[in-house]
Structure formats: structure tokens, C-alpha cells
């Protein structure tokens, strides 16, 4: 598209500009970067993106359909009123209407067939309601149907992405308020909590029209199975220690690795209340740079958890933690994924920018002062080879497909995670969750 072409041009131009600024004078400030950008613009489509990335970060080929342990035939006993199918990757199960539904009728259908739907969710890890445009045209419709699919929708949110409650609803939030260029790595919702959500919903109110903007789905049960036994044992022995920093919105933050303020995280402007909520969730709290009292400024949260959990319904072992979001290299690594998925040189550049930014902050302040990071319980770093092996297993078990308008996606959050690919233009994906 014209927008992505100009974005590519400007990304290469400014990157070249700052690189050459220290070595050039006069017109070279502008002419040399512009020449580099034009050459990159012309040759970019002809050069494989992976050539510009480390070999260890090349995307693995997807497994053949016969190799997928999730592959199931279309369900032969789909309830009256819907047709069921599944793609070559084996998940999620896609349900389409065989007749017209109103919102009230779809909610009643979901209630009547709730047990069948739960069995299907346990089998496939995810369900998609697709084509129910007459029943799911508004966020309020989505909330009505979601409440029948899974009662007990929740409002409390302690995740890393900033969100907003959708007006006119009680439980529906925007999926993320991060700008479109920012990618979100794969994760199971709030997996760093002792009692995370069991179900996660997404609703494509306005799907992205340009390339990108998908909500990739990741089978973390299979990720755990594909790790080598010795790697799994090192993760089990080491556990996982989370380190997160939340800035004070009254002060702001210069650090692009700080995701949100503690006011937004704990939905309060009172530092003492925020600290109490953090401690109730099992986090150890430390404050830096107090300017508004004894508890204020930059909030540091730490806590230790297991890297693997047993599925609460099946007992299966699942890679279940927030390493893929909170490891300090996550943005750098996921930029490499997006660069290859979108064929975008912009994300090749972002990969190296974040790589350099993290390296600089580590050298200056140490790993524990980064915006977010994970280590072993004893504070030691996970071996780089184990980290890269994990990321390759995640990418190998990631399914990326575009949204269709009014899609409702229901995920078994104890097993199937989600991510967000960067995008431009209009996009409105909403979410809710339940235990």
C-alpha cells in the first residue's frame, strides 16, 4: 500500500540519517540517507527479509497437517443451526450459522449448547463464531452472547497492555491501547497471576483492512512438548522471576520499555492503594524516585512462579508464563517475526533498534533496571540457547489468520495464547475474560 511504502521509505531514511550524522557534514545529512532509502525502496521487494536477520531468528516452516497433534476432522455432531469446520493447522474450531440468528436467539443457542461448546473448546483449544453478523453487530451484542457462552465475566485487569472499558458495557474492554505499530508478543492472559483467567474472548468489531493486525493464536501445550527434555528440566528447576517497572503518570517516563503507569495498572491514583493491591496479588513492591510521599515514583514489582502448569481440566503440561512478553528481548525477537510475516524492512530496523536499546540499558543500569525482564528464581539469566529454542517452538506453533468482521474468538486461556501483529489504519478488537 502507499502508506506502507512511505513508511518503509521514511524508516530507512531516518535510520540512515542518524547513522551517518556522526560521520557526515553538510548536504550528506540529507542526500546520502535519501539515496540509501531510495535504493532500499527499489531493491527491498527483491531481497528476502531473512537475509537481514540472524539465522537463529528465521521463521521455522509450519508443520505439515499430518504432523499436527491438534488436527481433528470437522465435528460430526455440531448442534442444529451451525456448521463446524477446522483448518489445516487443527485449531481453532470455526462455527458458522446455518440459519439467521438474532442476538437473543444466539444467546439462547449458546446457553442450550454450553456443554457441547465446552467439550469442543477442550478438544480444539479455541472456537470462532463467524458470520453471525445479525447477532453480533455491536459490543453490547458481544457482551450478551459472551455472558451465555461463559458466565462470570470479569472486570479486574492486571495485564501489561493498557485497556479501556467500552462505553455502554460492564465487561468489554479494548484489547489494547498501544499504538498500531507496536507488536504484542504471544502470551496466555495474565499468566503471571496465581489465578489467571480460564477463558479469553476477542471480538472483531472493526477488523484491520491493511496487512497486519491479526491476533495470532499459539498452542502452548505443544510448545512445551516440543522443547527438548533437558531444556524443559532447566526451566522447571530455575522457575521464573518477573521484574516489572511501572512509572508514575504524574512524572512520566522517558523509557520506551515502560509499558504503563502504576495508576493505570491498579486503577487508582493513590500509591498506598496500588501497593496494597500489588501485595494482594503476590507481588513484592519497591519504590524509586519518590516525589509525592513515601510511596510514589517508579514502582518495581517482583515475584517468582513456575514455568509450567498442569491444565486445570485435562491435567496436561502446558508452557504457562509471561516470558514471551516480559523477557527483555521479547520486542527485539518479535520484531523479527513481524518483519518476516509482513515482509517489512521497517521491522527489520526496529529489531536492531530495540536490540541496541536493550544492550545499552543493560550495560548502563543492569538487567533488573530494564522496563521489564525475567530471570531464574535465583536472579541468574536463562541461557540464550534455551530462550531461542523456546521462541522457535512458539513460532512453529503459531497460527496467524486475518479477522473477519464480527468474529468472536473464544480461547482456552490455560492452553492457547494470543498475540497482536502491528497494523496501520482503523482497527477495533475488543476483549473480555472469565474464570
C-alpha positions as a Markdown table, in Angstrom:
| # | Residue | x | y | z |
|---|---|---|---|---|
| 1 | Unk | 0.0 | 0.0 | 0.0 |
| 2 | Unk | 1.0 | 3.6 | -0.4 |
| 3 | Unk | 1.1 | 4.1 | 3.4 |
| 4 | Unk | 3.4 | 1.1 | 4.0 |
| 5 | Unk | 5.6 | 2.2 | 1.1 |
| 6 | Unk | 6.1 | 5.7 | 2.5 |
| 7 | Unk | 6.6 | 4.1 | 6.0 |
| 8 | Unk | 9.3 | 1.9 | 4.5 |
| 9 | Unk | 11.0 | 4.9 | 2.9 |
| 10 | Unk | 10.9 | 7.1 | 6.0 |
| 11 | Unk | 12.1 | 4.3 | 8.2 |
| 12 | Unk | 15.2 | 3.7 | 6.1 |
| 13 | Unk | 15.8 | 7.4 | 5.6 |
| 14 | Unk | 15.8 | 8.3 | 9.3 |
| 15 | Unk | 17.7 | 5.2 | 10.3 |
| 16 | Unk | 20.4 | 6.1 | 7.7 |
| 17 | Unk | 20.3 | 9.8 | 8.7 |
| 18 | Unk | 21.1 | 9.1 | 12.4 |
| 19 | Unk | 23.8 | 6.5 | 11.5 |
| 20 | Unk | 25.5 | 8.9 | 9.1 |
| 21 | Unk | 25.1 | 12.0 | 11.2 |
| 22 | Unk | 28.1 | 11.3 | 13.3 |
| 23 | Unk | 30.3 | 10.9 | 10.2 |
| 24 | Unk | 28.9 | 13.3 | 7.6 |
| 25 | Unk | 28.6 | 17.0 | 7.2 |
| 26 | Unk | 26.6 | 19.4 | 5.1 |
| 27 | Unk | 24.4 | 18.1 | 2.3 |
| 28 | Unk | 25.3 | 14.5 | 3.1 |
| 29 | Unk | 22.9 | 14.8 | 6.1 |
| 30 | Unk | 20.1 | 14.6 | 3.6 |
| 31 | Unk | 21.4 | 13.3 | 0.2 |
| 32 | Unk | 23.2 | 10.2 | 1.4 |
| 33 | Unk | 20.3 | 8.9 | 3.6 |
| 34 | Unk | 17.8 | 9.7 | 0.8 |
| 35 | Unk | 19.9 | 7.8 | -1.7 |
| 36 | Unk | 20.1 | 4.8 | 0.7 |
| 37 | Unk | 16.3 | 4.9 | 1.2 |
| 38 | Unk | 15.5 | 5.0 | -2.5 |
| 39 | Unk | 17.8 | 2.1 | -3.2 |
| 40 | Unk | 16.3 | 0.1 | -0.3 |
| 41 | Unk | 12.8 | 1.0 | -1.6 |
| 42 | Unk | 13.6 | -0.3 | -5.1 |
| 43 | Unk | 15.5 | -3.4 | -4.0 |
| 44 | Unk | 13.6 | -4.2 | -0.9 |
| 45 | Unk | 10.9 | -6.4 | -2.6 |
| 46 | Unk | 13.6 | -8.4 | -4.4 |
| 47 | Unk | 15.7 | -9.2 | -1.3 |
| 48 | Unk | 14.5 | -11.8 | 1.2 |
| 49 | Unk | 13.9 | -10.2 | 4.6 |
| 50 | Unk | 15.5 | -13.2 | 6.4 |
| 51 | Unk | 18.9 | -12.3 | 4.8 |
| 52 | Unk | 18.9 | -9.2 | 7.1 |
| 53 | Unk | 18.2 | -11.2 | 10.2 |
| 54 | Unk | 20.3 | -13.6 | 12.3 |
| 55 | Unk | 19.9 | -17.2 | 11.2 |
| 56 | Unk | 18.6 | -18.2 | 14.7 |
| 57 | Unk | 15.6 | -15.9 | 14.1 |
| 58 | Unk | 14.5 | -17.2 | 10.8 |
| 59 | Unk | 10.9 | -18.4 | 10.9 |
| 60 | Unk | 10.6 | -22.2 | 11.0 |
| 61 | Unk | 8.5 | -23.9 | 8.4 |
| 62 | Unk | 4.9 | -24.7 | 9.6 |
| 63 | Unk | 4.3 | -28.3 | 10.5 |
| 64 | Unk | 2.6 | -30.4 | 7.8 |
| 65 | Unk | -1.1 | -31.0 | 8.6 |
| 66 | Unk | -0.4 | -34.7 | 9.3 |
| 67 | Unk | 2.2 | -33.7 | 11.9 |
| 68 | Unk | -0.2 | -31.5 | 13.9 |
| 69 | Unk | -1.3 | -33.2 | 17.1 |
| 70 | Unk | -4.3 | -30.9 | 17.3 |
| 71 | Unk | -5.7 | -32.0 | 13.9 |
| 72 | Unk | -9.3 | -33.2 | 14.2 |
| 73 | Unk | -11.9 | -33.8 | 11.5 |
| 74 | Unk | -14.9 | -31.4 | 11.4 |
| 75 | Unk | -17.1 | -32.2 | 14.2 |
| 76 | Unk | -19.9 | -34.6 | 13.0 |
| 77 | Unk | -22.3 | -33.7 | 15.8 |
| 78 | Unk | -22.4 | -29.9 | 15.6 |
| 79 | Unk | -25.6 | -28.6 | 17.1 |
| 80 | Unk | -28.6 | -27.6 | 15.0 |
| 81 | Unk | -28.2 | -24.2 | 13.4 |
| 82 | Unk | -24.4 | -24.2 | 12.9 |
| 83 | Unk | -21.8 | -25.8 | 10.7 |
| 84 | Unk | -18.4 | -26.7 | 12.1 |
| 85 | Unk | -15.0 | -26.8 | 10.3 |
| 86 | Unk | -11.3 | -26.6 | 11.2 |
| 87 | Unk | -8.4 | -25.5 | 9.1 |
| 88 | Unk | -5.2 | -27.4 | 8.3 |
| 89 | Unk | -3.5 | -26.4 | 11.5 |
| 90 | Unk | -6.1 | -28.1 | 13.5 |
| 91 | Unk | -7.4 | -25.2 | 15.6 |
| 92 | Unk | -9.5 | -23.3 | 16.3 |
| 93 | Unk | -12.9 | -24.8 | 15.5 |
| 94 | Unk | -14.9 | -22.4 | 13.3 |
| 95 | Unk | -18.7 | -22.3 | 13.7 |
| 96 | Unk | -20.8 | -20.7 | 11.0 |
| 97 | Unk | -24.6 | -20.1 | 11.0 |
| 98 | Unk | -26.8 | -22.5 | 9.0 |
| 99 | Unk | -29.7 | -20.0 | 9.5 |
| 100 | Unk | -30.2 | -16.4 | 10.6 |
| 101 | Unk | -29.8 | -15.6 | 14.3 |
| 102 | Unk | -30.8 | -12.5 | 16.3 |
| 103 | Unk | -28.7 | -11.6 | 19.4 |
| 104 | Unk | -31.3 | -13.1 | 21.7 |
| 105 | Unk | -31.5 | -16.3 | 19.6 |
| 106 | Unk | -27.8 | -16.7 | 19.5 |
| 107 | Unk | -27.5 | -16.2 | 23.3 |
| 108 | Unk | -30.2 | -18.8 | 23.9 |
| 109 | Unk | -28.5 | -21.2 | 21.5 |
| 110 | Unk | -25.2 | -20.7 | 23.4 |
| 111 | Unk | -26.9 | -21.4 | 26.7 |
| 112 | Unk | -28.7 | -24.5 | 25.4 |
| 113 | Unk | -25.4 | -26.0 | 23.9 |
| 114 | Unk | -23.0 | -24.8 | 26.6 |
| 115 | Unk | -21.7 | -28.3 | 27.4 |
| 116 | Unk | -21.1 | -29.1 | 23.8 |
| 117 | Unk | -19.2 | -25.9 | 23.3 |
| 118 | Unk | -17.1 | -26.5 | 26.4 |
| 119 | Unk | -16.2 | -30.0 | 25.1 |
| 120 | Unk | -15.3 | -28.6 | 21.7 |
| 121 | Unk | -13.2 | -25.9 | 23.4 |
| 122 | Unk | -11.3 | -28.5 | 25.4 |
| 123 | Unk | -10.7 | -30.5 | 22.2 |
| 124 | Unk | -9.6 | -27.7 | 19.9 |
| 125 | Unk | -8.3 | -25.0 | 22.3 |
| 126 | Unk | -10.3 | -22.3 | 20.6 |
| 127 | Unk | -13.7 | -21.6 | 19.0 |
| 128 | Unk | -14.6 | -18.9 | 16.4 |
| 129 | Unk | -18.2 | -17.7 | 15.8 |
| 130 | Unk | -18.0 | -16.4 | 12.2 |
| 131 | Unk | -20.7 | -15.0 | 10.0 |
| 132 | Unk | -23.2 | -14.2 | 12.8 |
| 133 | Unk | -23.4 | -10.5 | 11.6 |
| 134 | Unk | -27.1 | -10.1 | 12.5 |
| 135 | Unk | -26.5 | -11.2 | 16.1 |
| 136 | Unk | -23.1 | -9.7 | 16.8 |
| 137 | Unk | -23.2 | -6.2 | 15.3 |
| 138 | Unk | -22.3 | -4.2 | 18.5 |
| 139 | Unk | -20.1 | -4.5 | 21.6 |
| 140 | Unk | -23.3 | -4.9 | 23.6 |
| 141 | Unk | -24.4 | -7.9 | 21.5 |
| 142 | Unk | -20.9 | -9.4 | 22.0 |
| 143 | Unk | -21.3 | -9.0 | 25.8 |
| 144 | Unk | -24.8 | -10.6 | 25.8 |
| 145 | Unk | -23.6 | -13.7 | 23.9 |
| 146 | Unk | -20.3 | -14.0 | 25.8 |
| 147 | Unk | -22.1 | -14.0 | 29.1 |
| 148 | Unk | -24.1 | -17.0 | 27.9 |
| 149 | Unk | -21.1 | -18.8 | 26.5 |
| 150 | Unk | -19.1 | -18.4 | 29.7 |
| 151 | Unk | -20.9 | -16.9 | 32.8 |
| 152 | Unk | -18.9 | -14.9 | 35.3 |
| 153 | Unk | -17.2 | -12.3 | 33.1 |
| 154 | Unk | -14.5 | -10.4 | 35.0 |
| 155 | Unk | -13.6 | -6.7 | 35.2 |
| 156 | Unk | -10.3 | -6.8 | 37.2 |
| 157 | Unk | -7.3 | -6.4 | 34.8 |
| 158 | Unk | -3.7 | -6.6 | 35.9 |
| 159 | Unk | -2.2 | -7.3 | 32.5 |
| 160 | Unk | 0.6 | -5.4 | 30.7 |
| 161 | Unk | -1.3 | -3.7 | 27.9 |
| 162 | Unk | -3.3 | -0.5 | 28.6 |
| 163 | Unk | -7.0 | -1.0 | 28.1 |
| 164 | Unk | -10.2 | 1.0 | 28.3 |
| 165 | Unk | -13.7 | -0.1 | 29.2 |
| 166 | Unk | -16.1 | 0.2 | 26.2 |
| 167 | Unk | -18.9 | 2.7 | 27.0 |
| 168 | Unk | -22.3 | 1.0 | 27.4 |
| 169 | Unk | -20.9 | -2.3 | 28.6 |
| 170 | Unk | -19.8 | -3.7 | 32.0 |
| 171 | Unk | -17.2 | -6.2 | 31.0 |
| 172 | Unk | -16.0 | -5.3 | 27.5 |
| 173 | Unk | -12.6 | -3.6 | 27.1 |
| 174 | Unk | -10.4 | -2.6 | 24.2 |
| 175 | Unk | -7.9 | -5.3 | 23.6 |
| 176 | Unk | -5.0 | -2.8 | 23.8 |
| 177 | Unk | -4.4 | 0.9 | 23.7 |
| 178 | Unk | -0.9 | 0.5 | 22.4 |
| 179 | Unk | -0.4 | 2.3 | 19.0 |
| 180 | Unk | -0.7 | 0.2 | 15.9 |
| 181 | Unk | 3.0 | 0.0 | 15.1 |
| 182 | Unk | 3.7 | -1.7 | 18.4 |
| 183 | Unk | 3.6 | -5.5 | 18.3 |
| 184 | Unk | 2.4 | -7.6 | 21.3 |
| 185 | Unk | 4.2 | -10.9 | 21.8 |
| 186 | Unk | 2.3 | -14.2 | 22.4 |
| 187 | Unk | 1.0 | -15.0 | 25.9 |
| 188 | Unk | -1.8 | -16.5 | 27.9 |
| 189 | Unk | -3.8 | -13.8 | 29.5 |
| 190 | Unk | -2.4 | -12.7 | 32.9 |
| 191 | Unk | -0.4 | -15.9 | 33.2 |
| 192 | Unk | 1.8 | -14.3 | 35.8 |
| 193 | Unk | -1.0 | -14.4 | 38.3 |
| 194 | Unk | -1.8 | -17.3 | 40.7 |
| 195 | Unk | -5.4 | -17.4 | 39.5 |
| 196 | Unk | -5.4 | -16.3 | 35.8 |
| 197 | Unk | -8.5 | -16.2 | 33.6 |
| 198 | Unk | -9.6 | -19.6 | 32.3 |
| 199 | Unk | -11.3 | -18.2 | 29.2 |
| 200 | Unk | -10.5 | -15.3 | 26.9 |
| 201 | Unk | -12.8 | -13.7 | 24.3 |
| 202 | Unk | -12.0 | -11.4 | 21.3 |
| 203 | Unk | -14.4 | -9.6 | 19.1 |
| 204 | Unk | -13.6 | -8.1 | 15.7 |
| 205 | Unk | -15.8 | -5.0 | 15.8 |
| 206 | Unk | -13.7 | -3.4 | 13.1 |
| 207 | Unk | -11.0 | -5.7 | 11.6 |
| 208 | Unk | -7.9 | -4.2 | 10.1 |
| 209 | Unk | -8.1 | -3.6 | 6.4 |
| 210 | Unk | -4.4 | -3.3 | 5.6 |
| 211 | Unk | -1.8 | -6.1 | 6.1 |
| 212 | Unk | -1.2 | -7.0 | 9.7 |
| 213 | Unk | -3.4 | -6.5 | 12.7 |
| 214 | Unk | -4.0 | -10.3 | 13.1 |
| 215 | Unk | -4.4 | -11.9 | 16.5 |
| 216 | Unk | -2.1 | -14.9 | 16.2 |
| 217 | Unk | -3.0 | -17.9 | 18.3 |
| 218 | Unk | -0.3 | -20.1 | 20.0 |
| 219 | Unk | -0.7 | -23.7 | 21.2 |
| 220 | Unk | 1.4 | -23.6 | 24.4 |
| 221 | Unk | 0.7 | -27.2 | 25.2 |
| 222 | Unk | 2.5 | -28.2 | 22.0 |
| 223 | Unk | 5.2 | -25.6 | 22.7 |
| 224 | Unk | 6.1 | -27.4 | 26.0 |
| 225 | Unk | 6.0 | -30.8 | 24.3 |
| 226 | Unk | 8.5 | -29.7 | 21.6 |
| 227 | Unk | 11.1 | -28.3 | 24.0 |
| 228 | Unk | 14.0 | -30.8 | 24.5 |
| 229 | Unk | 13.8 | -32.7 | 27.8 |
| 230 | Unk | 16.9 | -31.1 | 29.1 |
| 231 | Unk | 15.6 | -27.6 | 28.3 |
| 232 | Unk | 12.3 | -28.4 | 30.0 |
| 233 | Unk | 14.1 | -29.5 | 33.1 |
| 234 | Unk | 16.2 | -26.3 | 33.2 |
| 235 | Unk | 13.1 | -24.2 | 33.0 |
| 236 | Unk | 11.4 | -26.3 | 35.7 |
| 237 | Unk | 14.4 | -26.2 | 38.0 |
| 238 | Unk | 15.0 | -22.5 | 37.5 |
| 239 | Unk | 11.4 | -21.3 | 37.8 |
| 240 | Unk | 10.7 | -17.8 | 36.6 |
| 241 | Unk | 11.3 | -14.5 | 38.4 |
| 242 | Unk | 9.4 | -11.5 | 37.0 |
| 243 | Unk | 10.8 | -7.9 | 37.2 |
| 244 | Unk | 8.4 | -5.1 | 36.1 |
| 245 | Unk | 8.6 | -1.3 | 36.3 |
| 246 | Unk | 5.5 | 1.0 | 36.2 |
| 247 | Unk | 6.1 | 4.7 | 36.0 |
| 248 | Unk | 4.2 | 7.4 | 37.9 |
| 249 | Unk | 2.0 | 9.2 | 35.3 |
| 250 | Unk | 2.5 | 12.5 | 37.2 |
| 251 | Unk | 6.2 | 12.3 | 36.4 |
| 252 | Unk | 6.0 | 10.4 | 33.1 |
| 253 | Unk | 8.7 | 8.2 | 31.7 |
| 254 | Unk | 11.5 | 8.7 | 29.1 |
| 255 | Unk | 11.9 | 4.9 | 28.8 |
| 256 | Unk | 10.1 | 3.3 | 25.8 |
| 257 | Unk | 10.3 | -0.1 | 27.6 |
| 258 | Unk | 7.9 | 1.1 | 30.4 |
| 259 | Unk | 4.5 | -0.2 | 29.3 |
| 260 | Unk | 2.1 | 1.7 | 31.6 |
| 261 | Unk | 1.8 | 3.6 | 34.8 |
| 262 | Unk | 1.0 | 2.1 | 38.2 |
| 263 | Unk | -2.1 | 4.3 | 38.2 |
| 264 | Unk | -3.4 | 2.5 | 35.1 |
| 265 | Unk | -2.2 | -0.9 | 36.3 |
| 266 | Unk | -4.1 | -0.8 | 39.6 |
| 267 | Unk | -6.8 | 1.7 | 38.6 |
| 268 | Unk | -6.1 | 4.1 | 41.4 |
| 269 | Unk | -4.2 | 7.4 | 41.9 |
| 270 | Unk | -3.3 | 6.5 | 45.5 |
| 271 | Unk | 0.1 | 4.9 | 45.9 |
| 272 | Unk | -0.8 | 3.2 | 49.1 |
| 273 | Unk | -3.8 | 1.5 | 47.5 |
| 274 | Unk | -1.7 | 0.5 | 44.5 |
| 275 | Unk | 0.9 | -1.1 | 46.8 |
| 276 | Unk | -1.8 | -3.0 | 48.7 |
| 277 | Unk | -3.4 | -4.3 | 45.5 |
| 278 | Unk | 0.1 | -5.4 | 44.3 |
| 279 | Unk | 0.8 | -7.2 | 47.5 |
| 280 | Unk | -2.6 | -8.9 | 47.5 |
| 281 | Unk | -1.7 | -10.2 | 44.0 |
| 282 | Unk | 1.5 | -11.7 | 45.5 |
| 283 | Unk | 4.0 | -9.1 | 44.2 |
| 284 | Unk | 6.9 | -7.6 | 46.1 |
| 285 | Unk | 6.9 | -3.8 | 45.8 |
| 286 | Unk | 9.8 | -1.4 | 45.8 |
| 287 | Unk | 9.6 | 2.4 | 45.0 |
| 288 | Unk | 12.1 | 4.6 | 43.3 |
| 289 | Unk | 12.3 | 8.3 | 42.9 |
| 290 | Unk | 9.7 | 9.3 | 45.4 |
| 291 | Unk | 8.5 | 12.9 | 44.8 |
| 292 | Unk | 4.9 | 12.8 | 46.2 |
| 293 | Unk | 5.4 | 10.9 | 49.5 |
| 294 | Unk | 7.0 | 7.8 | 50.9 |
| 295 | Unk | 5.3 | 5.5 | 48.3 |
| 296 | Unk | 5.3 | 7.1 | 44.8 |
| 297 | Unk | 7.5 | 7.5 | 41.8 |
| 298 | Unk | 8.6 | 4.4 | 39.8 |
| 299 | Unk | 7.1 | 1.1 | 41.1 |
| 300 | Unk | 9.1 | -2.1 | 40.8 |
| 301 | Unk | 7.3 | -5.4 | 41.1 |
| 302 | Unk | 8.9 | -8.8 | 41.5 |
| 303 | Unk | 7.6 | -12.3 | 42.1 |
| 304 | Unk | 8.6 | -15.9 | 41.4 |
| 305 | Unk | 6.4 | -18.6 | 39.8 |
| 306 | Unk | 6.6 | -21.9 | 38.0 |
| 307 | Unk | 7.3 | -22.0 | 34.2 |
| 308 | Unk | 4.9 | -24.9 | 33.6 |
| 309 | Unk | 1.3 | -25.5 | 34.8 |
| 310 | Unk | -1.0 | -28.5 | 34.6 |
| 311 | Unk | -4.1 | -27.8 | 32.7 |
| 312 | Unk | -6.9 | -27.4 | 35.3 |
| 313 | Unk | -9.3 | -29.7 | 33.3 |
| 314 | Unk | -7.1 | -32.2 | 31.5 |
| 315 | Unk | -4.0 | -32.3 | 33.7 |
| 316 | Unk | -1.8 | -31.9 | 30.6 |
| 317 | Unk | 1.5 | -30.0 | 31.0 |
| 318 | Unk | 1.5 | -26.5 | 29.4 |
| 319 | Unk | 4.2 | -23.8 | 29.0 |
| 320 | Unk | 2.3 | -21.2 | 31.1 |
| 321 | Unk | 4.1 | -18.0 | 32.0 |
| 322 | Unk | 4.8 | -14.5 | 30.6 |
| 323 | Unk | 8.3 | -14.9 | 29.5 |
| 324 | Unk | 7.4 | -14.3 | 25.8 |
| 325 | Unk | 6.1 | -10.8 | 26.8 |
| 326 | Unk | 8.3 | -9.8 | 29.7 |
| 327 | Unk | 11.8 | -11.1 | 28.7 |
| 328 | Unk | 13.9 | -8.0 | 27.9 |
| 329 | Unk | 14.5 | -9.4 | 24.4 |
| 330 | Unk | 10.8 | -10.0 | 23.6 |
| 331 | Unk | 10.2 | -6.9 | 21.5 |
| 332 | Unk | 13.5 | -7.4 | 19.6 |
| 333 | Unk | 12.7 | -11.1 | 18.8 |
| 334 | Unk | 9.0 | -10.4 | 17.9 |
| 335 | Unk | 10.1 | -7.6 | 15.6 |
| 336 | Unk | 12.0 | -10.3 | 13.6 |
| 337 | Unk | 8.8 | -12.4 | 13.4 |
| 338 | Unk | 6.8 | -9.4 | 12.2 |
| 339 | Unk | 9.5 | -8.4 | 9.7 |
| 340 | Unk | 9.2 | -11.8 | 8.0 |
| 341 | Unk | 5.4 | -12.2 | 8.4 |
| 342 | Unk | 4.7 | -8.7 | 6.9 |
| 343 | Unk | 7.8 | -8.6 | 4.6 |
| 344 | Unk | 8.6 | -5.3 | 6.3 |
| 345 | Unk | 12.0 | -3.7 | 6.4 |
| 346 | Unk | 10.6 | -1.3 | 8.9 |
| 347 | Unk | 10.5 | -4.1 | 11.5 |
| 348 | Unk | 14.0 | -5.3 | 10.5 |
| 349 | Unk | 15.2 | -1.9 | 11.5 |
| 350 | Unk | 13.1 | -1.9 | 14.7 |
| 351 | Unk | 14.6 | -5.3 | 15.5 |
| 352 | Unk | 18.1 | -3.8 | 15.5 |
| 353 | Unk | 17.0 | -0.6 | 17.3 |
| 354 | Unk | 15.5 | -2.5 | 20.2 |
| 355 | Unk | 18.4 | -4.9 | 20.3 |
| 356 | Unk | 20.8 | -1.9 | 20.7 |
| 357 | Unk | 18.5 | -0.1 | 23.2 |
| 358 | Unk | 18.3 | -3.2 | 25.4 |
| 359 | Unk | 22.1 | -3.8 | 25.2 |
| 360 | Unk | 22.7 | -0.1 | 26.1 |
| 361 | Unk | 20.4 | -0.1 | 29.1 |
| 362 | Unk | 21.8 | -3.4 | 30.3 |
| 363 | Unk | 25.4 | -2.0 | 30.2 |
| 364 | Unk | 24.4 | 1.2 | 31.9 |
| 365 | Unk | 21.9 | 0.1 | 34.5 |
| 366 | Unk | 21.9 | -3.7 | 34.7 |
| 367 | Unk | 19.1 | -6.2 | 33.8 |
| 368 | Unk | 17.0 | -5.6 | 36.9 |
| 369 | Unk | 16.6 | -1.9 | 35.9 |
| 370 | Unk | 15.1 | -2.7 | 32.5 |
| 371 | Unk | 11.4 | -1.8 | 31.9 |
| 372 | Unk | 10.6 | -5.5 | 32.3 |
| 373 | Unk | 12.6 | -8.7 | 32.4 |
| 374 | Unk | 12.5 | -12.3 | 33.6 |
| 375 | Unk | 15.3 | -14.4 | 35.1 |
| 376 | Unk | 15.6 | -17.7 | 37.0 |
| 377 | Unk | 14.3 | -17.5 | 40.6 |
| 378 | Unk | 17.9 | -17.0 | 41.8 |
| 379 | Unk | 18.4 | -14.0 | 39.6 |
| 380 | Unk | 20.6 | -15.7 | 37.0 |
| 381 | Unk | 19.8 | -15.3 | 33.3 |
| 382 | Unk | 18.2 | -18.1 | 31.3 |
| 383 | Unk | 20.8 | -19.5 | 28.8 |
| 384 | Unk | 20.4 | -17.8 | 25.4 |
| 385 | Unk | 20.2 | -21.1 | 23.7 |
| 386 | Unk | 17.2 | -22.0 | 25.8 |
| 387 | Unk | 15.5 | -18.7 | 25.1 |
| 388 | Unk | 16.0 | -19.0 | 21.3 |
| 389 | Unk | 14.8 | -22.7 | 21.4 |
| 390 | Unk | 11.6 | -21.5 | 23.2 |
| 391 | Unk | 10.9 | -18.7 | 20.7 |
| 392 | Unk | 11.3 | -21.1 | 17.8 |
| 393 | Unk | 8.9 | -23.6 | 19.4 |
| 394 | Unk | 6.4 | -20.7 | 19.9 |
| 395 | Unk | 6.7 | -19.5 | 16.3 |
| 396 | Unk | 6.4 | -23.1 | 15.0 |
| 397 | Unk | 3.0 | -23.4 | 16.8 |
| 398 | Unk | 1.6 | -20.0 | 16.0 |
| 399 | Unk | -1.4 | -19.7 | 13.7 |
| 400 | Unk | -1.9 | -16.4 | 12.0 |
| 401 | Unk | -5.1 | -15.6 | 10.2 |
| 402 | Unk | -7.0 | -12.3 | 9.4 |
| 403 | Unk | -10.1 | -11.4 | 11.3 |
| 404 | Unk | -13.5 | -11.2 | 9.6 |
| 405 | Unk | -15.9 | -8.6 | 10.8 |
| 406 | Unk | -17.9 | -9.6 | 13.9 |
| 407 | Unk | -15.8 | -12.7 | 14.6 |
| 408 | Unk | -16.0 | -13.8 | 18.2 |
| 409 | Unk | -13.0 | -15.9 | 19.3 |
| 410 | Unk | -13.2 | -17.9 | 22.5 |
| 411 | Unk | -9.9 | -19.3 | 23.8 |
| 412 | Unk | -9.0 | -21.9 | 26.5 |
| 413 | Unk | -6.6 | -19.5 | 28.2 |
| 414 | Unk | -5.0 | -22.3 | 30.1 |
| 415 | Unk | -3.6 | -23.7 | 26.9 |
| 416 | Unk | -3.9 | -21.3 | 23.9 |
| 417 | Unk | -2.3 | -17.9 | 23.9 |
| 418 | Unk | -2.7 | -14.9 | 21.7 |
| 419 | Unk | -0.6 | -12.0 | 20.3 |
| 420 | Unk | -1.0 | -9.0 | 18.1 |
| 421 | Unk | 0.6 | -8.2 | 14.8 |
| 422 | Unk | 1.3 | -4.5 | 14.1 |
| 423 | Unk | -1.0 | -2.6 | 11.7 |
| 424 | Unk | -2.0 | 0.8 | 10.3 |
| 425 | Unk | -5.4 | 2.3 | 9.8 |
| 426 | Unk | -8.6 | 1.7 | 11.6 |
| 427 | Unk | -8.9 | -1.4 | 13.8 |
| 428 | Unk | -11.1 | -2.2 | 16.8 |
| 429 | Unk | -10.6 | -5.5 | 18.5 |
| 430 | Unk | -12.4 | -5.9 | 21.9 |
| 431 | Unk | -12.0 | -8.4 | 24.7 |
| 432 | Unk | -13.3 | -9.9 | 27.9 |
| 433 | Unk | -12.4 | -12.8 | 30.1 |
| 434 | Unk | -13.7 | -15.1 | 32.8 |
| 435 | Unk | -12.6 | -17.6 | 35.4 |
